[in-house]
Amino acid sequence: SADMAVDTSAVESAFSSEVVVNLLCTYFISPESLTVGQGASSGSVAVTSSTGCN
């Protein structure tokens, strides 16, 4: 699929690079759940995808 930007007058933006989205990709987040205390200032998760997906 491809998207384009338009302004409030429905004028299309100049050409920009398209992004192709593979709808067959699966993404995984780890950990699936996490409890964070009140005093926590940051945390992290890992996101991975199925083969051939970015």
C-alpha distance matrix in Angstrom:
0.0 3.8 6.9 10.5 13.8 16.6 20.2 22.6 23.4 19.8 20.0 16.8 17.1 17.7 15.1 13.9 12.3 8.6 7.7 6.1 6.6 8.9 9.6 13.1 14.3 17.3 18.7 22.4 24.5 28.2 30.5 29.2 31.7 34.1 36.9 37.4 40.8 41.6 42.6 39.6 38.0 35.0 33.4 30.7 28.3 26.6 23.0 22.2 19.4 19.6 20.1 17.4 15.4 15.8
3.8 0.0 3.8 6.9 10.4 13.4 17.0 19.7 20.4 16.9 16.7 13.3 13.3 13.9 11.4 10.4 9.5 6.1 6.6 7.0 8.6 11.7 12.9 16.3 17.0 19.9 20.7 24.3 26.0 29.6 31.9 30.8 33.1 35.1 37.8 38.0 41.2 41.6 42.5 39.5 37.6 34.8 33.6 31.0 29.0 27.5 24.1 23.7 21.3 21.9 22.4 19.4 17.2 16.9
6.9 3.8 0.0 3.8 6.9 9.9 13.4 16.0 17.0 13.7 13.7 10.6 10.7 12.1 10.6 9.7 10.0 7.6 8.5 9.9 11.0 14.5 15.2 18.8 19.1 21.6 21.9 25.3 26.5 30.1 32.2 31.0 32.9 34.7 37.1 37.0 40.0 40.2 41.1 38.3 36.3 33.7 32.9 30.6 28.9 27.9 24.7 24.9 22.9 24.0 24.8 22.1 19.4 18.6
10.5 6.9 3.8 0.0 3.8 6.6 10.2 13.2 13.9 10.8 10.2 7.0 7.0 8.8 8.2 8.2 9.9 8.8 10.7 12.9 14.5 18.0 18.9 22.6 22.7 25.1 25.2 28.4 29.3 32.8 34.8 33.8 35.5 37.0 39.2 38.8 41.6 41.4 42.2 39.6 37.3 35.0 34.5 32.4 31.1 30.3 27.3 27.7 26.0 27.4 28.0 25.1 22.6 21.3
13.8 10.4 6.9 3.8 0.0 3.8 6.9 10.1 11.3 8.8 8.3 5.9 5.4 8.5 9.3 9.4 11.8 11.5 13.3 15.9 17.2 20.9 21.6 25.2 25.0 27.1 26.7 29.7 30.1 33.4 35.3 34.4 35.7 36.9 38.8 38.1 40.6 40.2 40.8 38.4 36.0 34.0 33.9 32.2 31.3 30.9 28.2 29.1 27.7 29.5 30.4 27.7 24.8 23.2
16.6 13.4 9.9 6.6 3.8 0.0 3.8 6.8 7.6 5.2 5.2 4.4 5.7 9.4 11.3 12.3 15.2 15.0 17.0 19.4 20.6 24.2 24.6 28.4 28.4 30.3 30.0 32.9 33.3 36.6 38.3 37.2 38.3 39.5 41.2 40.4 42.8 42.1 42.9 40.7 38.3 36.5 36.6 35.2 34.4 34.2 31.5 32.6 31.3 33.0 34.0 31.3 28.5 26.9
20.2 17.0 13.4 10.2 6.9 3.8 0.0 3.8 5.4 5.2 5.5 6.8 7.6 11.2 13.9 14.9 18.0 18.3 20.2 22.8 23.9 27.5 27.9 31.6 31.4 33.1 32.5 35.1 35.1 38.3 39.8 38.8 39.6 40.5 41.9 40.8 43.0 41.9 42.6 40.7 38.2 36.8 37.3 36.2 35.7 35.9 33.5 34.9 33.9 35.9 37.0 34.4 31.4 29.6
22.6 19.7 16.0 13.2 10.1 6.8 3.8 0.0 3.8 5.4 7.4 9.8 11.3 14.9 17.5 18.6 21.6 21.6 23.3 25.7 26.4 29.9 29.8 33.6 33.5 35.0 34.4 36.9 36.8 39.9 41.2 40.0 40.5 41.4 42.5 41.5 43.5 42.2 43.2 41.5 39.1 38.0 38.6 37.8 37.4 37.8 35.5 37.1 36.1 38.2 39.6 37.2 34.0 32.3
23.4 20.4 17.0 13.9 11.3 7.6 5.4 3.8 0.0 3.8 5.5 8.9 11.2 14.5 17.3 19.1 22.3 22.4 24.5 26.8 27.9 31.3 31.4 35.2 35.4 37.2 36.8 39.6 39.7 43.0 44.4 43.1 43.9 44.9 46.1 45.2 47.2 46.0 46.9 45.2 42.8 41.5 42.1 41.1 40.6 40.8 38.3 39.6 38.4 40.2 41.4 38.8 35.9 34.3
19.8 16.9 13.7 10.8 8.8 5.2 5.2 5.4 3.8 0.0 3.8 6.3 9.3 12.7 14.9 16.7 19.7 19.4 21.5 23.5 24.6 28.0 28.1 31.9 32.3 34.3 34.2 37.2 37.6 41.0 42.5 41.2 42.2 43.5 45.0 44.3 46.6 45.7 46.7 44.7 42.4 40.8 41.1 39.8 38.9 38.9 36.2 37.2 35.7 37.3 38.4 35.7 32.9 31.6
20.0 16.7 13.7 10.2 8.3 5.2 5.5 7.4 5.5 3.8 0.0 3.8 6.6 9.5 12.2 14.5 17.8 18.1 20.7 23.0 24.7 28.2 28.8 32.5 32.8 35.0 34.8 37.9 38.3 41.7 43.4 42.4 43.5 44.6 46.3 45.4 47.8 46.9 47.6 45.5 43.0 41.3 41.6 40.2 39.4 39.2 36.5 37.4 35.9 37.5 38.2 35.3 32.7 31.2
16.8 13.3 10.6 7.0 5.9 4.4 6.8 9.8 8.9 6.3 3.8 0.0 3.8 6.6 8.6 10.9 14.1 14.3 17.1 19.5 21.3 24.9 25.8 29.4 29.6 32.0 32.0 35.1 35.8 39.2 41.0 40.1 41.5 42.8 44.6 43.9 46.4 45.8 46.5 44.1 41.6 39.6 39.6 38.0 37.0 36.5 33.7 34.4 32.8 34.2 34.8 31.8 29.3 27.9
17.1 13.3 10.7 7.0 5.4 5.7 7.6 11.3 11.2 9.3 6.6 3.8 0.0 3.8 6.4 8.2 11.7 12.8 15.6 18.5 20.6 24.3 25.6 29.1 28.9 31.2 30.9 33.9 34.4 37.6 39.5 38.9 40.3 41.3 43.2 42.3 44.8 44.2 44.6 42.1 39.4 37.5 37.5 35.8 35.1 34.6 32.0 32.7 31.4 33.0 33.4 30.4 27.9 26.1
17.7 13.9 12.1 8.8 8.5 9.4 11.2 14.9 14.5 12.7 9.5 6.6 3.8 0.0 3.8 6.4 10.1 12.0 15.3 18.2 20.9 24.5 26.3 29.6 29.3 31.9 31.6 34.7 35.3 38.5 40.6 40.3 41.8 42.9 44.9 44.0 46.5 46.1 46.2 43.6 40.8 38.7 38.7 36.8 36.0 35.2 32.5 33.0 31.6 33.1 33.1 29.8 27.7 25.9
15.1 11.4 10.6 8.2 9.3 11.3 13.9 17.5 17.3 14.9 12.2 8.6 6.4 3.8 0.0 3.8 7.0 8.8 12.3 15.1 18.1 21.5 23.6 26.7 26.5 29.3 29.3 32.6 33.5 36.7 39.0 38.7 40.6 41.8 44.1 43.4 46.2 46.0 46.2 43.4 40.6 38.2 37.9 35.6 34.6 33.4 30.6 30.7 29.0 30.3 30.0 26.6 24.7 23.1
13.9 10.4 9.7 8.2 9.4 12.3 14.9 18.6 19.1 16.7 14.5 10.9 8.2 6.4 3.8 0.0 3.8 6.3 9.5 12.8 15.6 19.1 21.4 24.4 23.8 26.5 26.2 29.3 30.2 33.3 35.6 35.5 37.4 38.5 40.9 40.1 43.0 43.0 43.0 40.1 37.4 34.8 34.4 32.1 31.1 29.8 27.1 27.2 25.7 27.2 27.0 23.6 21.6 19.7
12.3 9.5 10.0 9.9 11.8 15.2 18.0 21.6 22.3 19.7 17.8 14.1 11.7 10.1 7.0 3.8 0.0 3.8 6.6 9.8 12.9 16.2 18.9 21.5 20.8 23.6 23.5 26.7 27.8 30.9 33.4 33.3 35.5 36.8 39.4 38.9 41.9 42.2 42.2 39.1 36.5 33.7 32.9 30.3 29.0 27.4 24.6 24.3 22.7 23.9 23.4 20.0 18.2 16.5
8.6 6.1 7.6 8.8 11.5 15.0 18.3 21.6 22.4 19.4 18.1 14.3 12.8 12.0 8.8 6.3 3.8 0.0 3.8 6.5 9.6 12.9 15.4 18.2 17.9 20.9 21.2 24.6 26.0 29.4 31.8 31.5 33.8 35.4 38.1 37.9 41.1 41.6 41.9 38.8 36.5 33.6 32.5 29.7 28.0 26.3 23.2 22.7 20.6 21.6 21.3 18.0 16.1 14.9
7.7 6.6 8.5 10.7 13.3 17.0 20.2 23.3 24.5 21.5 20.7 17.1 15.6 15.3 12.3 9.5 6.6 3.8 0.0 3.8 6.3 9.7 12.3 15.0 14.4 17.2 17.4 20.9 22.4 25.7 28.3 27.9 30.3 32.0 34.9 34.9 38.2 38.9 39.3 36.1 34.0 30.9 29.5 26.6 24.7 22.9 19.6 19.0 16.9 18.0 17.9 14.8 12.5 11.4
6.1 7.0 9.9 12.9 15.9 19.4 22.8 25.7 26.8 23.5 23.0 19.5 18.5 18.2 15.1 12.8 9.8 6.5 3.8 0.0 3.8 6.5 9.4 11.9 11.8 15.1 16.1 19.8 21.9 25.3 27.9 27.3 30.1 32.1 35.2 35.6 39.1 40.1 40.7 37.4 35.6 32.4 30.6 27.5 25.2 23.0 19.4 18.3 15.6 15.9 15.8 12.6 10.7 10.7
6.6 8.6 11.0 14.5 17.2 20.6 23.9 26.4 27.9 24.6 24.7 21.3 20.6 20.9 18.1 15.6 12.9 9.6 6.3 3.8 0.0 3.8 6.0 8.8 8.6 11.7 12.9 16.6 18.9 22.4 24.9 24.0 26.8 29.1 32.2 32.9 36.4 37.5 38.4 35.1 33.6 30.4 28.4 25.3 22.7 20.6 16.9 15.8 13.0 13.4 14.0 11.4 8.9 9.4
8.9 11.7 14.5 18.0 20.9 24.2 27.5 29.9 31.3 28.0 28.2 24.9 24.3 24.5 21.5 19.1 16.2 12.9 9.7 6.5 3.8 0.0 3.8 5.4 5.9 9.5 11.6 15.4 18.2 21.7 24.3 23.2 26.3 28.9 32.3 33.3 36.9 38.4 39.4 36.0 34.9 31.5 29.1 25.9 22.9 20.4 16.6 14.9 11.5 10.9 11.4 9.2 7.3 9.3
9.6 12.9 15.2 18.9 21.6 24.6 27.9 29.8 31.4 28.1 28.8 25.8 25.6 26.3 23.6 21.4 18.9 15.4 12.3 9.4 6.0 3.8 0.0 3.8 5.6 8.4 11.0 14.6 17.5 21.1 23.4 21.8 24.9 27.8 31.0 32.3 36.0 37.5 38.7 35.6 34.7 31.4 29.0 25.9 22.8 20.7 16.9 15.4 12.1 11.5 12.9 11.7 9.6 11.7
13.1 16.3 18.8 22.6 25.2 28.4 31.6 33.6 35.2 31.9 32.5 29.4 29.1 29.6 26.7 24.4 21.5 18.2 15.0 11.9 8.8 5.4 3.8 0.0 3.8 6.6 10.0 13.4 16.8 20.1 22.5 21.0 24.3 27.3 30.8 32.4 36.1 38.0 39.2 35.9 35.3 31.9 29.2 25.9 22.5 20.0 16.4 14.2 10.6 9.0 10.4 9.9 8.7 11.7
14.3 17.0 19.1 22.7 25.0 28.4 31.4 33.5 35.4 32.3 32.8 29.6 28.9 29.3 26.5 23.8 20.8 17.9 14.4 11.8 8.6 5.9 5.6 3.8 0.0 3.8 6.6 10.1 13.5 16.7 19.3 18.2 21.6 24.4 27.9 29.3 33.1 35.0 36.0 32.6 32.0 28.5 25.7 22.3 18.9 16.3 12.6 10.5 6.9 6.0 8.1 8.0 5.9 8.6
17.3 19.9 21.6 25.1 27.1 30.3 33.1 35.0 37.2 34.3 35.0 32.0 31.2 31.9 29.3 26.5 23.6 20.9 17.2 15.1 11.7 9.5 8.4 6.6 3.8 0.0 3.8 6.8 10.3 13.5 15.9 14.6 18.1 21.0 24.6 26.3 30.0 32.2 33.3 30.0 29.7 26.2 23.2 19.9 16.3 13.9 10.5 8.5 5.6 5.4 8.8 10.1 7.9 10.0
18.7 20.7 21.9 25.2 26.7 30.0 32.5 34.4 36.8 34.2 34.8 32.0 30.9 31.6 29.3 26.2 23.5 21.2 17.4 16.1 12.9 11.6 11.0 10.0 6.6 3.8 0.0 3.8 6.9 10.2 12.8 11.8 15.2 17.8 21.4 22.8 26.6 28.7 29.7 26.3 25.9 22.4 19.4 16.2 12.6 10.3 6.8 5.7 4.3 6.5 10.1 11.4 8.6 9.2
22.4 24.3 25.3 28.4 29.7 32.9 35.1 36.9 39.6 37.2 37.9 35.1 33.9 34.7 32.6 29.3 26.7 24.6 20.9 19.8 16.6 15.4 14.6 13.4 10.1 6.8 3.8 0.0 3.8 6.7 9.2 8.5 12.1 14.7 18.4 20.1 23.8 26.2 27.2 23.9 23.9 20.4 17.1 13.9 10.2 8.0 5.5 5.2 6.1 8.3 11.9 14.0 11.6 11.8
24.5 26.0 26.5 29.3 30.1 33.3 35.1 36.8 39.7 37.6 38.3 35.8 34.4 35.3 33.5 30.2 27.8 26.0 22.4 21.9 18.9 18.2 17.5 16.8 13.5 10.3 6.9 3.8 0.0 3.8 6.1 6.0 9.1 11.2 14.9 16.3 20.1 22.5 23.4 20.1 20.2 16.7 13.4 10.4 6.7 5.6 4.6 6.6 8.9 11.8 15.1 17.0 14.4 13.7
28.2 29.6 30.1 32.8 33.4 36.6 38.3 39.9 43.0 41.0 41.7 39.2 37.6 38.5 36.7 33.3 30.9 29.4 25.7 25.3 22.4 21.7 21.1 20.1 16.7 13.5 10.2 6.7 3.8 0.0 2.9 5.0 7.6 9.2 12.9 14.5 18.2 21.0 21.7 18.3 18.8 15.5 11.8 9.1 5.6 5.2 6.5 8.5 11.5 14.0 17.1 19.4 17.2 16.4
30.5 31.9 32.2 34.8 35.3 38.3 39.8 41.2 44.4 42.5 43.4 41.0 39.5 40.6 39.0 35.6 33.4 31.8 28.3 27.9 24.9 24.3 23.4 22.5 19.3 15.9 12.8 9.2 6.1 2.9 0.0 3.8 5.3 6.6 10.3 12.2 15.8 18.8 19.7 16.5 17.6 14.6 10.9 9.0 6.3 7.3 9.2 11.4 14.3 16.8 19.9 22.3 20.0 19.3
29.2 30.8 31.0 33.8 34.4 37.2 38.8 40.0 43.1 41.2 42.4 40.1 38.9 40.3 38.7 35.5 33.3 31.5 27.9 27.3 24.0 23.2 21.8 21.0 18.2 14.6 11.8 8.5 6.0 5.0 3.8 0.0 3.8 7.0 10.6 13.1 16.7 19.6 21.1 18.2 19.4 16.7 13.3 11.6 8.8 9.7 10.3 12.3 14.4 16.6 20.1 22.4 20.0 19.7
31.7 33.1 32.9 35.5 35.7 38.3 39.6 40.5 43.9 42.2 43.5 41.5 40.3 41.8 40.6 37.4 35.5 33.8 30.3 30.1 26.8 26.3 24.9 24.3 21.6 18.1 15.2 12.1 9.1 7.6 5.3 3.8 0.0 3.8 7.0 9.8 13.3 16.2 18.0 15.5 17.2 15.0 12.0 11.4 9.7 11.8 13.0 15.5 17.9 20.3 23.7 25.9 23.4 22.7
34.1 35.1 34.7 37.0 36.9 39.5 40.5 41.4 44.9 43.5 44.6 42.8 41.3 42.9 41.8 38.5 36.8 35.4 32.0 32.1 29.1 28.9 27.8 27.3 24.4 21.0 17.8 14.7 11.2 9.2 6.6 7.0 3.8 0.0 3.8 6.3 9.8 12.9 14.5 12.0 14.0 12.1 9.4 9.8 9.3 12.3 14.4 17.3 20.1 22.8 26.1 28.2 25.6 24.4
36.9 37.8 37.1 39.2 38.8 41.2 41.9 42.5 46.1 45.0 46.3 44.6 43.2 44.9 44.1 40.9 39.4 38.1 34.9 35.2 32.2 32.3 31.0 30.8 27.9 24.6 21.4 18.4 14.9 12.9 10.3 10.6 7.0 3.8 0.0 3.8 6.6 9.8 11.8 10.1 12.8 12.0 10.3 11.9 12.4 15.6 17.9 20.9 23.8 26.5 29.8 31.8 29.1 27.8
37.4 38.0 37.0 38.8 38.1 40.4 40.8 41.5 45.2 44.3 45.4 43.9 42.3 44.0 43.4 40.1 38.9 37.9 34.9 35.6 32.9 33.3 32.3 32.4 29.3 26.3 22.8 20.1 16.3 14.5 12.2 13.1 9.8 6.3 3.8 0.0 3.8 6.7 8.2 6.3 9.2 8.9 8.2 10.8 12.4 16.0 18.5 21.9 25.0 28.0 31.1 32.8 30.0 28.2
40.8 41.2 40.0 41.6 40.6 42.8 43.0 43.5 47.2 46.6 47.8 46.4 44.8 46.5 46.2 43.0 41.9 41.1 38.2 39.1 36.4 36.9 36.0 36.1 33.1 30.0 26.6 23.8 20.1 18.2 15.8 16.7 13.3 9.8 6.6 3.8 0.0 3.8 5.5 5.5 9.1 10.3 10.7 13.9 15.9 19.5 22.2 25.6 28.7 31.8 34.8 36.5 33.7 31.8
41.6 41.6 40.2 41.4 40.2 42.1 41.9 42.2 46.0 45.7 46.9 45.8 44.2 46.1 46.0 43.0 42.2 41.6 38.9 40.1 37.5 38.4 37.5 38.0 35.0 32.2 28.7 26.2 22.5 21.0 18.8 19.6 16.2 12.9 9.8 6.7 3.8 0.0 3.8 5.7 8.5 10.8 12.3 15.8 18.1 21.9 24.3 27.9 30.9 34.2 37.2 38.6 35.6 33.5
42.6 42.5 41.1 42.2 40.8 42.9 42.6 43.2 46.9 46.7 47.6 46.5 44.6 46.2 46.2 43.0 42.2 41.9 39.3 40.7 38.4 39.4 38.7 39.2 36.0 33.3 29.7 27.2 23.4 21.7 19.7 21.1 18.0 14.5 11.8 8.2 5.5 3.8 0.0 3.8 6.4 9.4 11.5 15.3 18.2 21.9 24.6 28.2 31.4 34.8 37.6 38.9 36.0 33.6
39.6 39.5 38.3 39.6 38.4 40.7 40.7 41.5 45.2 44.7 45.5 44.1 42.1 43.6 43.4 40.1 39.1 38.8 36.1 37.4 35.1 36.0 35.6 35.9 32.6 30.0 26.3 23.9 20.1 18.3 16.5 18.2 15.5 12.0 10.1 6.3 5.5 5.7 3.8 0.0 3.8 5.8 7.7 11.5 14.5 18.2 21.0 24.5 27.8 31.2 33.9 35.3 32.4 30.0
38.0 37.6 36.3 37.3 36.0 38.3 38.2 39.1 42.8 42.4 43.0 41.6 39.4 40.8 40.6 37.4 36.5 36.5 34.0 35.6 33.6 34.9 34.7 35.3 32.0 29.7 25.9 23.9 20.2 18.8 17.6 19.4 17.2 14.0 12.8 9.2 9.1 8.5 6.4 3.8 0.0 3.8 7.2 10.8 14.2 17.7 20.3 23.9 27.2 30.8 33.3 34.2 31.3 28.6
35.0 34.8 33.7 35.0 34.0 36.5 36.8 38.0 41.5 40.8 41.3 39.6 37.5 38.7 38.2 34.8 33.7 33.6 30.9 32.4 30.4 31.5 31.4 31.9 28.5 26.2 22.4 20.4 16.7 15.5 14.6 16.7 15.0 12.1 12.0 8.9 10.3 10.8 9.4 5.8 3.8 0.0 3.8 7.1 10.6 13.9 16.6 20.2 23.5 27.1 29.5 30.5 27.6 24.9
33.4 33.6 32.9 34.5 33.9 36.6 37.3 38.6 42.1 41.1 41.6 39.6 37.5 38.7 37.9 34.4 32.9 32.5 29.5 30.6 28.4 29.1 29.0 29.2 25.7 23.2 19.4 17.1 13.4 11.8 10.9 13.3 12.0 9.4 10.3 8.2 10.7 12.3 11.5 7.7 7.2 3.8 0.0 3.8 7.1 10.6 13.5 17.0 20.5 23.9 26.4 27.7 24.9 22.5
30.7 31.0 30.6 32.4 32.2 35.2 36.2 37.8 41.1 39.8 40.2 38.0 35.8 36.8 35.6 32.1 30.3 29.7 26.6 27.5 25.3 25.9 25.9 25.9 22.3 19.9 16.2 13.9 10.4 9.1 9.0 11.6 11.4 9.8 11.9 10.8 13.9 15.8 15.3 11.5 10.8 7.1 3.8 0.0 3.8 6.9 9.9 13.4 16.8 20.3 22.7 24.0 21.3 19.0
28.3 29.0 28.9 31.1 31.3 34.4 35.7 37.4 40.6 38.9 39.4 37.0 35.1 36.0 34.6 31.1 29.0 28.0 24.7 25.2 22.7 22.9 22.8 22.5 18.9 16.3 12.6 10.2 6.7 5.6 6.3 8.8 9.7 9.3 12.4 12.4 15.9 18.1 18.2 14.5 14.2 10.6 7.1 3.8 0.0 3.8 6.6 10.0 13.5 16.8 19.4 20.9 18.3 16.4
26.6 27.5 27.9 30.3 30.9 34.2 35.9 37.8 40.8 38.9 39.2 36.5 34.6 35.2 33.4 29.8 27.4 26.3 22.9 23.0 20.6 20.4 20.7 20.0 16.3 13.9 10.3 8.0 5.6 5.2 7.3 9.7 11.8 12.3 15.6 16.0 19.5 21.9 21.9 18.2 17.7 13.9 10.6 6.9 3.8 0.0 3.8 6.6 10.2 13.5 15.9 17.5 15.2 13.4
23.0 24.1 24.7 27.3 28.2 31.5 33.5 35.5 38.3 36.2 36.5 33.7 32.0 32.5 30.6 27.1 24.6 23.2 19.6 19.4 16.9 16.6 16.9 16.4 12.6 10.5 6.8 5.5 4.6 6.5 9.2 10.3 13.0 14.4 17.9 18.5 22.2 24.3 24.6 21.0 20.3 16.6 13.5 9.9 6.6 3.8 0.0 3.8 6.9 10.5 13.1 14.4 11.7 10.2
22.2 23.7 24.9 27.7 29.1 32.6 34.9 37.1 39.6 37.2 37.4 34.4 32.7 33.0 30.7 27.2 24.3 22.7 19.0 18.3 15.8 14.9 15.4 14.2 10.5 8.5 5.7 5.2 6.6 8.5 11.4 12.3 15.5 17.3 20.9 21.9 25.6 27.9 28.2 24.5 23.9 20.2 17.0 13.4 10.0 6.6 3.8 0.0 3.8 7.1 9.4 11.2 9.1 8.4
19.4 21.3 22.9 26.0 27.7 31.3 33.9 36.1 38.4 35.7 35.9 32.8 31.4 31.6 29.0 25.7 22.7 20.6 16.9 15.6 13.0 11.5 12.1 10.6 6.9 5.6 4.3 6.1 8.9 11.5 14.3 14.4 17.9 20.1 23.8 25.0 28.7 30.9 31.4 27.8 27.2 23.5 20.5 16.8 13.5 10.2 6.9 3.8 0.0 3.8 6.5 8.1 5.9 6.6
19.6 21.9 24.0 27.4 29.5 33.0 35.9 38.2 40.2 37.3 37.5 34.2 33.0 33.1 30.3 27.2 23.9 21.6 18.0 15.9 13.4 10.9 11.5 9.0 6.0 5.4 6.5 8.3 11.8 14.0 16.8 16.6 20.3 22.8 26.5 28.0 31.8 34.2 34.8 31.2 30.8 27.1 23.9 20.3 16.8 13.5 10.5 7.1 3.8 0.0 3.8 6.4 5.8 8.3
20.1 22.4 24.8 28.0 30.4 34.0 37.0 39.6 41.4 38.4 38.2 34.8 33.4 33.1 30.0 27.0 23.4 21.3 17.9 15.8 14.0 11.4 12.9 10.4 8.1 8.8 10.1 11.9 15.1 17.1 19.9 20.1 23.7 26.1 29.8 31.1 34.8 37.2 37.6 33.9 33.3 29.5 26.4 22.7 19.4 15.9 13.1 9.4 6.5 3.8 0.0 3.8 5.6 8.5
17.4 19.4 22.1 25.1 27.7 31.3 34.4 37.2 38.8 35.7 35.3 31.8 30.4 29.8 26.6 23.6 20.0 18.0 14.8 12.6 11.4 9.2 11.7 9.9 8.0 10.1 11.4 14.0 17.0 19.4 22.3 22.4 25.9 28.2 31.8 32.8 36.5 38.6 38.9 35.3 34.2 30.5 27.7 24.0 20.9 17.5 14.4 11.2 8.1 6.4 3.8 0.0 3.8 6.8
15.4 17.2 19.4 22.6 24.8 28.5 31.4 34.0 35.9 32.9 32.7 29.3 27.9 27.7 24.7 21.6 18.2 16.1 12.5 10.7 8.9 7.3 9.6 8.7 5.9 7.9 8.6 11.6 14.4 17.2 20.0 20.0 23.4 25.6 29.1 30.0 33.7 35.6 36.0 32.4 31.3 27.6 24.9 21.3 18.3 15.2 11.7 9.1 5.9 5.8 5.6 3.8 0.0 3.8
15.8 16.9 18.6 21.3 23.2 26.9 29.6 32.3 34.3 31.6 31.2 27.9 26.1 25.9 23.1 19.7 16.5 14.9 11.4 10.7 9.4 9.3 11.7 11.7 8.6 10.0 9.2 11.8 13.7 16.4 19.3 19.7 22.7 24.4 27.8 28.2 31.8 33.5 33.6 30.0 28.6 24.9 22.5 19.0 16.4 13.4 10.2 8.4 6.6 8.3 8.5 6.8 3.8 0.0
